[in-house]
Amino acid sequence: MSREMPEQLEQTKRTRIKRVPKRGSYQRSTLYQIIDEALVCHVGFVISGEPHIIPTAIARMGDHVIIHGSRVSRMIKHLQSGERACITVTHLDGMVLARSAMHHSMNYRSVVIYGVGETVEGEQKVEALDHLTEHLVPGRTSDNLRPYKRKELEATTVLKFLLDEASAKIRDEPPVDDAEDYQQEIWAGVVPLVLTPGVPQPDPKRVCDQPLPDYLMTR
């Protein structure tokens, strides 16, 4: 699924960061790091002049990102036809509290991807679905799951998007206040935000008790 790609992505009219350009990055390694931490993306597309944005799971395989869905999904059918998509990923890392509400901000890492989806077929499709599952829950592999049914695979479409038109934008800094406001007796700083898994909750419909898998014990 991957090929030799340049480390620095070429800037386009769509990907060039215009607002605070110093926060922009076009380094492939930076984009990949942000995408690899993501579990969900938002897919934007236009049908008959109407915009739509759909949240869905995402994973990276080499130089592509992959998404999947029902083959009868409006989004999947539209993108499978060759229409362009805009895919975004965002990590909210902290609330930035300034001395003025007008200077409050957020620390974040984000990626915007433009591209046309390509349908993944055959063994690559199975590999992509396995990869997506492993990405979402590390350790949960095809070795410890029921095999896919043929009708399940036929009902599911996997699309891949080449990462060749994309950019990242990152804010990781303290508040930026007006010079005179630094004398104010008001607390300012950053409240970090972290996404962490909770205690696994077993399915109440289970037929028999199953021990918690090792790969969930450490989460």
GROMACS elastic network, one bead per residue, 0.5 to 0.9 nm:
[ bonds ]
;  ai    aj funct       b0    kb
    1    61     6  0.68793   500
    1    62     6  0.62194   500
    1    63     6  0.71489   500
    1    64     6  0.72366   500
    1   124     6  0.84508   500
    2     5     6  0.83957   500
    2    61     6  0.74541   500
    2    63     6  0.50908   500
    2    64     6  0.71527   500
    2   162     6  0.89111   500
    3    62     6  0.78581   500
    3    63     6  0.70366   500
    4    63     6  0.86027   500
    5     8     6  0.86955   500
    5     9     6  0.87639   500
    5    28     6  0.86685   500
    5    63     6  0.76528   500
    5   164     6  0.83575   500
    6     9     6  0.66464   500
    6    10     6  0.89987   500
    6    27     6  0.89597   500
    6    28     6  0.76981   500
    7    26     6  0.83149   500
    7    27     6  0.57591   500
    7    28     6  0.50462   500
    7    29     6  0.69748   500
    8    11     6  0.89553   500
    8    25     6  0.89224   500
    8    26     6  0.57197   500
    8    28     6  0.59930   500
    8    29     6  0.87630   500
    9    26     6  0.52369   500
    9    27     6  0.62941   500
    9    28     6  0.65884   500
    9   163     6  0.88094   500
    9   164     6  0.65178   500
    9   165     6  0.69942   500
    9   166     6  0.73060   500
    9   167     6  0.78597   500
   10    15     6  0.88154   500
   10    26     6  0.73853   500
   10   164     6  0.78724   500
   10   165     6  0.72796   500
   10   166     6  0.85631   500
   11    14     6  0.79803   500
   11    15     6  0.58936   500
   11    16     6  0.54979   500
   11    17     6  0.88554   500
   11    26     6  0.73448   500
   11   165     6  0.75636   500
   11   166     6  0.80178   500
   11   167     6  0.79192   500
   12    15     6  0.51768   500
   12    16     6  0.57545   500
   12   165     6  0.73262   500
   12   166     6  0.85823   500
   13    16     6  0.57047   500
   13    17     6  0.89686   500
   14    17     6  0.84633   500
   14   114     6  0.80952   500
   14   165     6  0.83274   500
   14   166     6  0.83939   500
   15    26     6  0.87359   500
   15   112     6  0.74217   500
   15   113     6  0.80529   500
   15   114     6  0.82522   500
   15   165     6  0.69148   500
   15   166     6  0.57660   500
   15   167     6  0.55095   500
   15   168     6  0.85999   500
   16    21     6  0.80655   500
   16    24     6  0.80046   500
   16    26     6  0.88574   500
   16   166     6  0.88546   500
   16   167     6  0.72999   500
   17    20     6  0.71848   500
   17    21     6  0.50311   500
   17    22     6  0.83201   500
   17    23     6  0.79826   500
   17    24     6  0.57606   500
   17    25     6  0.84287   500
   17   167     6  0.78339   500
   17   168     6  0.85590   500
   17   169     6  0.76976   500
   18    21     6  0.53606   500
   18    24     6  0.86962   500
   19    22     6  0.87002   500
   19    23     6  0.86165   500
   20    23     6  0.59886   500
   20    24     6  0.76745   500
   21    24     6  0.52717   500
   21    25     6  0.85957   500
   21   169     6  0.84124   500
   22    25     6  0.80681   500
   22   169     6  0.87068   500
   22   170     6  0.89624   500
   23   168     6  0.81500   500
   23   169     6  0.53055   500
   23   170     6  0.52106   500
   23   171     6  0.62837   500
   23   172     6  0.89769   500
   24   167     6  0.69870   500
   24   168     6  0.56020   500
   24   170     6  0.65006   500
   25    28     6  0.85590   500
   25    30     6  0.71841   500
   25    31     6  0.78146   500
   25   167     6  0.59667   500
   25   169     6  0.60951   500
   25   170     6  0.78688   500
   26    29     6  0.87483   500
   26    30     6  0.75465   500
   26    31     6  0.73139   500
   26   166     6  0.71959   500
   26   167     6  0.50905   500
   26   168     6  0.63171   500
   26   169     6  0.88951   500
   27    30     6  0.53313   500
   27    31     6  0.64312   500
   27    32     6  0.87060   500
   27   167     6  0.79772   500
   27   168     6  0.81827   500
   28    31     6  0.51333   500
   28    32     6  0.60458   500
   28    33     6  0.85917   500
   28   163     6  0.84884   500
   28   166     6  0.89108   500
   28   167     6  0.86781   500
   29    32     6  0.51121   500
   29    33     6  0.61811   500
   29    34     6  0.87753   500
   30    33     6  0.52329   500
   30    34     6  0.64416   500
   30    35     6  0.87177   500
   30   168     6  0.74247   500
   31    34     6  0.53059   500
   31    35     6  0.61632   500
   31    36     6  0.85047   500
   31   110     6  0.84313   500
   31   111     6  0.65394   500
   31   166     6  0.80652   500
   31   167     6  0.70269   500
   31   168     6  0.59416   500
   32    35     6  0.50775   500
   32    36     6  0.58550   500
   32    37     6  0.86604   500
   32    60     6  0.77120   500
   32    63     6  0.86110   500
   33    36     6  0.51708   500
   33    37     6  0.65706   500
   34    37     6  0.55005   500
   34    38     6  0.67301   500
   34    89     6  0.78531   500
   34    90     6  0.82040   500
   34    91     6  0.79093   500
   34   109     6  0.67738   500
   34   110     6  0.70166   500
   34   111     6  0.71676   500
   34   168     6  0.82414   500
   35    38     6  0.51639   500
   35    39     6  0.83743   500
   35    58     6  0.82676   500
   35    59     6  0.72873   500
   35    60     6  0.68777   500
   35    65     6  0.83733   500
   35    89     6  0.67807   500
   35    90     6  0.87122   500
   35   110     6  0.84803   500
   35   111     6  0.73329   500
   36    39     6  0.81112   500
   36    58     6  0.89414   500
   36    59     6  0.67559   500
   36    60     6  0.64248   500
   36   135     6  0.82368   500
   37    59     6  0.89128   500
   37    91     6  0.83601   500
   38    41     6  0.72850   500
   38    57     6  0.85055   500
   38    58     6  0.70695   500
   38    59     6  0.74206   500
   38    89     6  0.67623   500
   38    90     6  0.76324   500
   38    91     6  0.74773   500
   38   136     6  0.87232   500
   39    56     6  0.84327   500
   39    57     6  0.57134   500
   39    58     6  0.58338   500
   39    59     6  0.71525   500
   39    89     6  0.88058   500
   39   135     6  0.79095   500
   39   136     6  0.61473   500
   40    55     6  0.65920   500
   40    56     6  0.54904   500
   40    58     6  0.55487   500
   40    59     6  0.84959   500
   40    89     6  0.70687   500
   40    90     6  0.85905   500
   41    54     6  0.82791   500
   41    55     6  0.56205   500
   41    56     6  0.56037   500
   41    57     6  0.61377   500
   41    58     6  0.59827   500
   41    67     6  0.89698   500
   41    87     6  0.65975   500
   41    88     6  0.55635   500
   41    90     6  0.75755   500
   42    53     6  0.61457   500
   42    54     6  0.53871   500
   42    56     6  0.62859   500
   42    57     6  0.86107   500
   42    86     6  0.81665   500
   42    87     6  0.56433   500
   42    88     6  0.52713   500
   42    89     6  0.67307   500
   43    52     6  0.79959   500
   43    53     6  0.53169   500
   43    54     6  0.51458   500
   43    55     6  0.62390   500
   43    56     6  0.74071   500
   43    75     6  0.85849   500
   43    85     6  0.66018   500
   43    86     6  0.58151   500
   43    88     6  0.66030   500
   44    51     6  0.71845   500
   44    52     6  0.56304   500
   44    54     6  0.65547   500
   44    55     6  0.89486   500
   44    84     6  0.88629   500
   44    85     6  0.56618   500
   44    87     6  0.61316   500
   44    88     6  0.81326   500
   45    50     6  0.84620   500
   45    51     6  0.59259   500
   45    52     6  0.54784   500
   45    53     6  0.65708   500
   45    54     6  0.87002   500
   45    75     6  0.78820   500
   45    78     6  0.84563   500
   45    79     6  0.80649   500
   45    83     6  0.79249   500
   45    84     6  0.68115   500
   45    85     6  0.51032   500
   45    86     6  0.65442   500
   45    87     6  0.89046   500
   46    49     6  0.58421   500
   46    50     6  0.53751   500
   46    52     6  0.60026   500
   46    53     6  0.87747   500
   46    78     6  0.88961   500
   46    83     6  0.85056   500
   46    84     6  0.84362   500
   46    85     6  0.82098   500
   47    50     6  0.52821   500
   47    51     6  0.65717   500
   47    52     6  0.76341   500
   47    78     6  0.77297   500
   48    51     6  0.84927   500
   52    75     6  0.85640   500
   53    86     6  0.89769   500
   54    75     6  0.78631   500
   56    67     6  0.71866   500
   56    68     6  0.79816   500
   56    69     6  0.84589   500
   57    66     6  0.85470   500
   57    67     6  0.62631   500
   57    68     6  0.75632   500
   57   132     6  0.81006   500
   57   136     6  0.82056   500
   58    65     6  0.67779   500
   58    66     6  0.58200   500
   58    67     6  0.52379   500
   58    68     6  0.81056   500
   58    89     6  0.89881   500
   58   132     6  0.71514   500
   58   135     6  0.86945   500
   58   136     6  0.85172   500
   59    64     6  0.85861   500
   59    65     6  0.56359   500
   59    66     6  0.55199   500
   59    67     6  0.70802   500
   59   128     6  0.88804   500
   59   131     6  0.76458   500
   59   132     6  0.56484   500
   59   133     6  0.89471   500
   59   135     6  0.64941   500
   59   136     6  0.79817   500
   60    63     6  0.72463   500
   60    64     6  0.57395   500
   60    66     6  0.60998   500
   60   131     6  0.86092   500
   60   132     6  0.81925   500
   60   135     6  0.85872   500
   60   160     6  0.89661   500
   61    64     6  0.53394   500
   61    65     6  0.59894   500
   61    66     6  0.70815   500
   61   128     6  0.77064   500
   61   131     6  0.77506   500
   61   132     6  0.88665   500
   61   160     6  0.86801   500
   62    65     6  0.79083   500
   63   161     6  0.84202   500
   63   162     6  0.60079   500
   63   163     6  0.56250   500
   63   164     6  0.81756   500
   64   160     6  0.59062   500
   64   161     6  0.51686   500
   64   163     6  0.54249   500
   64   164     6  0.87785   500
   65   159     6  0.83293   500
   65   160     6  0.55443   500
   65   161     6  0.53300   500
   65   162     6  0.67316   500
   65   163     6  0.70931   500
   66   117     6  0.88215   500
   66   128     6  0.74494   500
   66   129     6  0.89966   500
   66   132     6  0.78986   500
   66   158     6  0.68451   500
   66   159     6  0.56112   500
   66   161     6  0.64494   500
   67   132     6  0.83535   500
   67   157     6  0.85296   500
   67   158     6  0.58859   500
   67   159     6  0.55166   500
   67   160     6  0.66023   500
   67   161     6  0.85907   500
   68    71     6  0.87735   500
   68    76     6  0.77075   500
   68   129     6  0.80981   500
   68   156     6  0.69554   500
   68   157     6  0.55504   500
   68   159     6  0.60924   500
   68   160     6  0.87369   500
   69    72     6  0.82980   500
   69    73     6  0.66558   500
   69    75     6  0.84525   500
   69    76     6  0.64600   500
   69   155     6  0.84921   500
   69   156     6  0.56305   500
   69   157     6  0.55432   500
   69   158     6  0.67545   500
   69   159     6  0.87335   500
   70    73     6  0.51341   500
   70    74     6  0.88469   500
   70    76     6  0.71167   500
   70    77     6  0.88867   500
   70   155     6  0.58410   500
   70   157     6  0.60017   500
   70   158     6  0.88740   500
   71    74     6  0.84943   500
   71    76     6  0.63357   500
   71    77     6  0.66230   500
   71   154     6  0.79400   500
   71   155     6  0.55169   500
   71   156     6  0.52051   500
   71   157     6  0.51292   500
   71   158     6  0.87012   500
   72    75     6  0.85570   500
   72    76     6  0.71110   500
   72    77     6  0.64121   500
   72   155     6  0.79061   500
   72   156     6  0.85657   500
   72   157     6  0.88422   500
   73    76     6  0.51411   500
   73    77     6  0.60244   500
   73    78     6  0.83870   500
   74    77     6  0.53326   500
   74    78     6  0.60394   500
   74    79     6  0.85796   500
   75    78     6  0.52128   500
   75    79     6  0.61360   500
   75    80     6  0.83972   500
   76    79     6  0.52563   500
   76    80     6  0.58236   500
   76    81     6  0.85522   500
   76   157     6  0.72366   500
   76   158     6  0.84997   500
   76   159     6  0.80359   500
   77    80     6  0.50769   500
   77    81     6  0.63449   500
   77   157     6  0.89506   500
   78    81     6  0.53963   500
   78    82     6  0.73546   500
   78    83     6  0.63994   500
   79    82     6  0.55352   500
   79    83     6  0.50650   500
   79    84     6  0.67561   500
   79    85     6  0.70815   500
   79   116     6  0.71557   500
   79   117     6  0.60913   500
   79   118     6  0.85083   500
   79   159     6  0.82899   500
   80    83     6  0.72181   500
   80   116     6  0.83892   500
   80   117     6  0.62796   500
   80   118     6  0.68293   500
   80   119     6  0.65874   500
   80   157     6  0.87783   500
   80   159     6  0.74142   500
   81   117     6  0.84908   500
   82   116     6  0.59209   500
   82   117     6  0.65495   500
   82   118     6  0.78244   500
   83   115     6  0.86238   500
   83   116     6  0.61699   500
   83   117     6  0.77756   500
   84   114     6  0.71966   500
   84   115     6  0.55722   500
   84   117     6  0.74768   500
   85   113     6  0.80636   500
   85   114     6  0.58673   500
   85   115     6  0.56267   500
   85   116     6  0.61867   500
   85   117     6  0.77245   500
   86   112     6  0.69138   500
   86   113     6  0.56089   500
   86   115     6  0.67908   500
   86   116     6  0.89595   500
   87   111     6  0.81278   500
   87   112     6  0.58188   500
   87   114     6  0.64401   500
   87   115     6  0.83000   500
   88   110     6  0.72335   500
   88   111     6  0.56204   500
   88   113     6  0.62305   500
   88   114     6  0.89268   500
   89   109     6  0.82069   500
   89   110     6  0.54200   500
   89   111     6  0.51649   500
   89   112     6  0.66701   500
   89   113     6  0.86319   500
   90   108     6  0.70226   500
   90   109     6  0.58438   500
   90   111     6  0.66459   500
   90   112     6  0.89212   500
   91   107     6  0.86580   500
   91   108     6  0.54971   500
   91   109     6  0.51797   500
   91   110     6  0.62649   500
   92    95     6  0.81204   500
   92   106     6  0.71927   500
   92   107     6  0.63187   500
   92   109     6  0.68151   500
   92   110     6  0.86015   500
   92   192     6  0.88648   500
   92   193     6  0.67902   500
   92   194     6  0.79902   500
   93   106     6  0.74462   500
   93   107     6  0.52707   500
   93   108     6  0.51317   500
   93   109     6  0.74881   500
   93   171     6  0.89936   500
   93   172     6  0.82061   500
   93   191     6  0.85696   500
   93   192     6  0.58486   500
   93   194     6  0.64680   500
   93   195     6  0.89521   500
   94   105     6  0.87646   500
   94   106     6  0.56719   500
   94   108     6  0.69835   500
   94   172     6  0.85231   500
   94   190     6  0.61392   500
   94   191     6  0.52685   500
   94   194     6  0.80802   500
   95   104     6  0.78271   500
   95   105     6  0.63899   500
   95   107     6  0.63578   500
   95   189     6  0.84370   500
   95   190     6  0.55982   500
   95   191     6  0.50712   500
   95   192     6  0.65031   500
   95   193     6  0.73695   500
   96   103     6  0.85011   500
   96   104     6  0.55704   500
   96   106     6  0.50069   500
   96   107     6  0.66300   500
   96   173     6  0.82884   500
   96   174     6  0.65773   500
   96   175     6  0.58375   500
   96   188     6  0.78813   500
   96   189     6  0.60202   500
   96   191     6  0.65147   500
   96   192     6  0.85970   500
   97   100     6  0.81071   500
   97   101     6  0.76960   500
   97   103     6  0.76386   500
   97   105     6  0.67303   500
   97   106     6  0.82938   500
   97   174     6  0.83059   500
   97   175     6  0.63355   500
   97   187     6  0.80505   500
   97   188     6  0.52440   500
   97   189     6  0.53278   500
   97   190     6  0.59370   500
   97   191     6  0.76292   500
   98   101     6  0.65444   500
   98   102     6  0.80548   500
   98   103     6  0.55335   500
   98   104     6  0.50117   500
   98   105     6  0.77678   500
   98   174     6  0.83840   500
   98   175     6  0.51278   500
   98   176     6  0.69068   500
   98   177     6  0.63477   500
   98   186     6  0.85147   500
   98   187     6  0.77753   500
   98   189     6  0.65549   500
   98   190     6  0.85852   500
   99   102     6  0.85900   500
   99   103     6  0.72717   500
   99   104     6  0.78708   500
   99   175     6  0.81942   500
   99   176     6  0.89226   500
   99   177     6  0.66437   500
   99   178     6  0.87442   500
   99   181     6  0.65912   500
   99   182     6  0.76064   500
   99   184     6  0.73121   500
   99   185     6  0.86170   500
   99   186     6  0.58854   500
   99   187     6  0.68966   500
   99   188     6  0.57865   500
   99   189     6  0.89174   500
  100   103     6  0.54356   500
  100   104     6  0.68022   500
  100   177     6  0.73044   500
  100   178     6  0.86687   500
  100   181     6  0.79176   500
  100   186     6  0.89875   500
  101   104     6  0.52202   500
  101   105     6  0.88202   500
  102   105     6  0.85119   500
  103   175     6  0.72205   500
  103   176     6  0.67374   500
  103   177     6  0.63182   500
  103   178     6  0.85551   500
  104   175     6  0.70776   500
  104   176     6  0.84282   500
  104   177     6  0.89006   500
  105   175     6  0.74173   500
  105   176     6  0.89900   500
  106   171     6  0.74127   500
  106   172     6  0.84471   500
  106   190     6  0.84467   500
  107   170     6  0.73932   500
  107   172     6  0.51347   500
  107   173     6  0.69349   500
  107   174     6  0.85370   500
  107   190     6  0.83158   500
  107   192     6  0.85009   500
  108   169     6  0.79723   500
  108   170     6  0.56435   500
  108   171     6  0.53036   500
  108   172     6  0.67834   500
  109   168     6  0.72356   500
  109   169     6  0.59771   500
  109   171     6  0.66231   500
  109   172     6  0.83044   500
  110   167     6  0.84001   500
  110   168     6  0.54845   500
  110   169     6  0.53115   500
  110   170     6  0.63654   500
  111   166     6  0.70263   500
  111   167     6  0.57027   500
  111   169     6  0.64624   500
  111   170     6  0.88541   500
  112   165     6  0.85819   500
  112   166     6  0.55027   500
  112   167     6  0.56347   500
  112   168     6  0.64889   500
  112   169     6  0.85569   500
  113   161     6  0.86132   500
  113   162     6  0.89689   500
  113   163     6  0.70126   500
  113   164     6  0.82549   500
  113   165     6  0.60980   500
  113   167     6  0.68756   500
  113   168     6  0.89435   500
  114   161     6  0.83354   500
  114   162     6  0.88161   500
  114   163     6  0.80615   500
  114   164     6  0.81792   500
  114   165     6  0.55944   500
  114   166     6  0.61687   500
  115   161     6  0.60446   500
  115   162     6  0.68653   500
  115   163     6  0.78172   500
  115   164     6  0.80291   500
  115   165     6  0.69401   500
  115   166     6  0.87693   500
  116   160     6  0.83674   500
  116   161     6  0.61647   500
  116   162     6  0.79189   500
  117   159     6  0.54603   500
  117   160     6  0.53571   500
  117   162     6  0.79026   500
  118   158     6  0.83198   500
  118   159     6  0.53040   500
  118   160     6  0.52504   500
  118   161     6  0.64770   500
  118   162     6  0.86276   500
  119   125     6  0.86159   500
  119   157     6  0.71618   500
  119   158     6  0.59096   500
  119   160     6  0.65220   500
  120   123     6  0.87467   500
  120   124     6  0.62363   500
  120   125     6  0.51546   500
  120   126     6  0.89551   500
  120   128     6  0.79812   500
  120   157     6  0.75349   500
  120   158     6  0.54311   500
  120   159     6  0.57564   500
  120   160     6  0.67628   500
  121   124     6  0.58199   500
  121   126     6  0.81058   500
  121   157     6  0.84486   500
  121   158     6  0.77492   500
  122   125     6  0.53461   500
  122   126     6  0.68849   500
  122   127     6  0.88897   500
  123   126     6  0.51576   500
  123   127     6  0.61464   500
  123   128     6  0.85426   500
  124   128     6  0.59681   500
  124   129     6  0.85803   500
  125   128     6  0.50382   500
  125   129     6  0.62475   500
  125   130     6  0.85898   500
  125   153     6  0.84067   500
  125   157     6  0.82553   500
  125   158     6  0.65052   500
  125   159     6  0.89529   500
  126   129     6  0.51771   500
  126   130     6  0.61444   500
  126   131     6  0.84859   500
  126   148     6  0.85038   500
  126   153     6  0.80129   500
  127   130     6  0.51253   500
  127   131     6  0.60383   500
  127   132     6  0.86076   500
  128   132     6  0.61035   500
  128   133     6  0.86559   500
  128   158     6  0.75655   500
  129   132     6  0.50674   500
  129   133     6  0.62791   500
  129   134     6  0.86306   500
  129   158     6  0.77586   500
  130   133     6  0.52172   500
  130   134     6  0.61848   500
  130   135     6  0.85366   500
  130   140     6  0.89684   500
  130   141     6  0.66208   500
  130   142     6  0.64310   500
  131   134     6  0.51158   500
  131   135     6  0.60116   500
  131   136     6  0.86428   500
  131   141     6  0.82676   500
  132   135     6  0.50397   500
  132   136     6  0.62250   500
  132   137     6  0.86188   500
  133   136     6  0.52427   500
  133   137     6  0.61088   500
  133   138     6  0.77019   500
  133   139     6  0.89375   500
  133   140     6  0.67520   500
  133   141     6  0.69519   500
  133   142     6  0.86097   500
  134   137     6  0.51945   500
  134   139     6  0.60983   500
  134   140     6  0.55228   500
  134   141     6  0.57366   500
  134   142     6  0.86397   500
  135   138     6  0.56221   500
  135   139     6  0.86345   500
  135   140     6  0.87462   500
  136   140     6  0.85618   500
  137   140     6  0.56716   500
  137   141     6  0.85612   500
  137   215     6  0.84274   500
  137   216     6  0.84432   500
  138   141     6  0.77860   500
  138   215     6  0.70220   500
  138   216     6  0.86068   500
  139   144     6  0.89279   500
  139   213     6  0.89461   500
  139   214     6  0.83954   500
  139   215     6  0.53112   500
  139   216     6  0.80581   500
  140   143     6  0.80001   500
  140   144     6  0.66815   500
  140   145     6  0.75786   500
  140   213     6  0.89110   500
  140   215     6  0.73288   500
  140   216     6  0.88652   500
  141   144     6  0.57968   500
  141   145     6  0.66581   500
  142   145     6  0.50698   500
  142   146     6  0.72427   500
  142   147     6  0.68566   500
  142   148     6  0.88942   500
  143   146     6  0.81994   500
  143   147     6  0.85622   500
  145   148     6  0.87447   500
  146   149     6  0.86913   500
  148   151     6  0.83583   500
  148   152     6  0.64524   500
  148   153     6  0.67685   500
  149   152     6  0.51453   500
  149   153     6  0.65061   500
  149   154     6  0.87442   500
  150   153     6  0.52435   500
  150   154     6  0.62223   500
  150   155     6  0.86506   500
  151   155     6  0.60666   500
  151   156     6  0.86537   500
  152   155     6  0.51305   500
  152   156     6  0.63116   500
  153   156     6  0.51935   500
  153   157     6  0.77121   500
  154   157     6  0.76168   500
  161   164     6  0.87872   500
  162   165     6  0.80334   500
  163   166     6  0.64760   500
  173   176     6  0.84996   500
  173   190     6  0.83316   500
  174   188     6  0.85075   500
  174   189     6  0.59592   500
  174   190     6  0.62711   500
  175   188     6  0.70392   500
  175   189     6  0.61500   500
  175   190     6  0.74676   500
  176   179     6  0.88270   500
  177   180     6  0.81162   500
  177   181     6  0.62269   500
  177   182     6  0.68515   500
  178   181     6  0.53291   500
  178   182     6  0.71515   500
  179   182     6  0.58962   500
  179   183     6  0.82037   500
  180   183     6  0.60829   500
  180   184     6  0.78170   500
  181   184     6  0.52689   500
  181   185     6  0.88430   500
  181   186     6  0.89085   500
  182   185     6  0.81555   500
  182   186     6  0.85824   500
  183   186     6  0.85598   500
  184   187     6  0.85986   500
  196   219     6  0.82852   500
  197   200     6  0.81893   500
  197   219     6  0.63819   500
  198   201     6  0.88053   500
  198   219     6  0.80106   500
  199   219     6  0.84529   500
  200   212     6  0.82655   500
  200   216     6  0.75212   500
  200   217     6  0.87901   500
  201   204     6  0.85487   500
  202   205     6  0.86626   500
  202   206     6  0.77961   500
  202   209     6  0.88120   500
  202   210     6  0.86419   500
  202   212     6  0.85122   500
  203   206     6  0.55571   500
  204   207     6  0.87468   500
  205   208     6  0.88626   500
  206   209     6  0.69621   500
  206   210     6  0.84484   500
  210   213     6  0.84196   500
  211   214     6  0.88080   500
  212   215     6  0.83622   500
  212   216     6  0.66459   500
  212   217     6  0.68056   500
  213   216     6  0.54996   500
  213   217     6  0.65778   500
  214   217     6  0.50368   500
  214   218     6  0.71091   500
  215   218     6  0.61677   500
  215   219     6  0.72113   500
  216   219     6  0.52618   500
